[in-house]
Amino acid sequence: RRMGISPGWVWLFLPVCQALLVSREVSGRVGETVSIYCWYPRGYEGYNKYWCQGASHHSCHKVVETEGREVPSQHGRFSIQDKHIFSMVLLIVKDISEVDAGSYWCGIERTGRDLMAPVTVRVVPG
């Protein structure tokens, strides 16, 4: 069987690696509220974070963004919250339905190429 890295070790690698940490896949039943977490490297606290939906990071459209603040921001059934102390961005999708299934990208706006990481959202019939 494969040995995973214990969660405690992950923090040691974060400052060095300019990458986002997200679950590969999140699933929820129709009508449920789904939460998706995205951890980012230290130093990006003040940057604008966003979640966008679409198969490719080039063509995805933003569903919600932080505008660089910690204050939760909401757009329809989508809300985003940036928790600086944990270097973590949270996406909450309320009352999830089949149309919400597919690829989402956690993103951080920066000069050059944005930092982005994909998450697959599966929706199970209620």
Secondary structure as a PSIPRED ss2 file (coil, helix, strand):
# PSIPRED VFORMAT (PSIPRED V4.0)

   1 R C   1.000  0.000  0.000
   2 R C   1.000  0.000  0.000
   3 M C   1.000  0.000  0.000
   4 G C   1.000  0.000  0.000
   5 I C   1.000  0.000  0.000
   6 S C   1.000  0.000  0.000
   7 P H   0.000  1.000  0.000
   8 G H   0.000  1.000  0.000
   9 W H   0.000  1.000  0.000
  10 V H   0.000  1.000  0.000
  11 W H   0.000  1.000  0.000
  12 L H   0.000  1.000  0.000
  13 F H   0.000  1.000  0.000
  14 L C   1.000  0.000  0.000
  15 P C   1.000  0.000  0.000
  16 V C   1.000  0.000  0.000
  17 C C   1.000  0.000  0.000
  18 Q C   1.000  0.000  0.000
  19 A C   1.000  0.000  0.000
  20 L C   1.000  0.000  0.000
  21 L E   0.000  0.000  1.000
  22 V E   0.000  0.000  1.000
  23 S C   1.000  0.000  0.000
  24 R C   1.000  0.000  0.000
  25 E E   0.000  0.000  1.000
  26 V E   0.000  0.000  1.000
  27 S E   0.000  0.000  1.000
  28 G E   0.000  0.000  1.000
  29 R E   0.000  0.000  1.000
  30 V C   1.000  0.000  0.000
  31 G C   1.000  0.000  0.000
  32 E C   1.000  0.000  0.000
  33 T C   1.000  0.000  0.000
  34 V E   0.000  0.000  1.000
  35 S E   0.000  0.000  1.000
  36 I E   0.000  0.000  1.000
  37 Y E   0.000  0.000  1.000
  38 C E   0.000  0.000  1.000
  39 W E   0.000  0.000  1.000
  40 Y C   1.000  0.000  0.000
  41 P C   1.000  0.000  0.000
  42 R C   1.000  0.000  0.000
  43 G C   1.000  0.000  0.000
  44 Y C   1.000  0.000  0.000
  45 E C   1.000  0.000  0.000
  46 G C   1.000  0.000  0.000
  47 Y C   1.000  0.000  0.000
  48 N C   1.000  0.000  0.000
  49 K E   0.000  0.000  1.000
  50 Y E   0.000  0.000  1.000
  51 W E   0.000  0.000  1.000
  52 C E   0.000  0.000  1.000
  53 Q E   0.000  0.000  1.000
  54 G C   1.000  0.000  0.000
  55 A C   1.000  0.000  0.000
  56 S C   1.000  0.000  0.000
  57 H C   1.000  0.000  0.000
  58 H C   1.000  0.000  0.000
  59 S C   1.000  0.000  0.000
  60 C C   1.000  0.000  0.000
  61 H E   0.000  0.000  1.000
  62 K E   0.000  0.000  1.000
  63 V E   0.000  0.000  1.000
  64 V E   0.000  0.000  1.000
  65 E E   0.000  0.000  1.000
  66 T C   1.000  0.000  0.000
  67 E C   1.000  0.000  0.000
  68 G C   1.000  0.000  0.000
  69 R C   1.000  0.000  0.000
  70 E C   1.000  0.000  0.000
  71 V C   1.000  0.000  0.000
  72 P C   1.000  0.000  0.000
  73 S E   0.000  0.000  1.000
  74 Q E   0.000  0.000  1.000
  75 H E   0.000  0.000  1.000
  76 G C   1.000  0.000  0.000
  77 R C   1.000  0.000  0.000
  78 F E   0.000  0.000  1.000
  79 S E   0.000  0.000  1.000
  80 I E   0.000  0.000  1.000
  81 Q E   0.000  0.000  1.000
  82 D E   0.000  0.000  1.000
  83 K E   0.000  0.000  1.000
  84 H H   0.000  1.000  0.000
  85 I H   0.000  1.000  0.000
  86 F H   0.000  1.000  0.000
  87 S C   1.000  0.000  0.000
  88 M E   0.000  0.000  1.000
  89 V E   0.000  0.000  1.000
  90 L E   0.000  0.000  1.000
  91 L E   0.000  0.000  1.000
  92 I E   0.000  0.000  1.000
  93 V E   0.000  0.000  1.000
  94 K C   1.000  0.000  0.000
  95 D C   1.000  0.000  0.000
  96 I C   1.000  0.000  0.000
  97 S C   1.000  0.000  0.000
  98 E H   0.000  1.000  0.000
  99 V H   0.000  1.000  0.000
 100 D H   0.000  1.000  0.000
 101 A C   1.000  0.000  0.000
 102 G E   0.000  0.000  1.000
 103 S E   0.000  0.000  1.000
 104 Y E   0.000  0.000  1.000
 105 W E   0.000  0.000  1.000
 106 C E   0.000  0.000  1.000
 107 G E   0.000  0.000  1.000
 108 I E   0.000  0.000  1.000
 109 E C   1.000  0.000  0.000
 110 R C   1.000  0.000  0.000
 111 T C   1.000  0.000  0.000
 112 G C   1.000  0.000  0.000
 113 R C   1.000  0.000  0.000
 114 D C   1.000  0.000  0.000
 115 L E   0.000  0.000  1.000
 116 M E   0.000  0.000  1.000
 117 A E   0.000  0.000  1.000
 118 P E   0.000  0.000  1.000
 119 V E   0.000  0.000  1.000
 120 T E   0.000  0.000  1.000
 121 V E   0.000  0.000  1.000
 122 R E   0.000  0.000  1.000
 123 V E   0.000  0.000  1.000
 124 V E   0.000  0.000  1.000
 125 P C   1.000  0.000  0.000
 126 G C   1.000  0.000  0.000
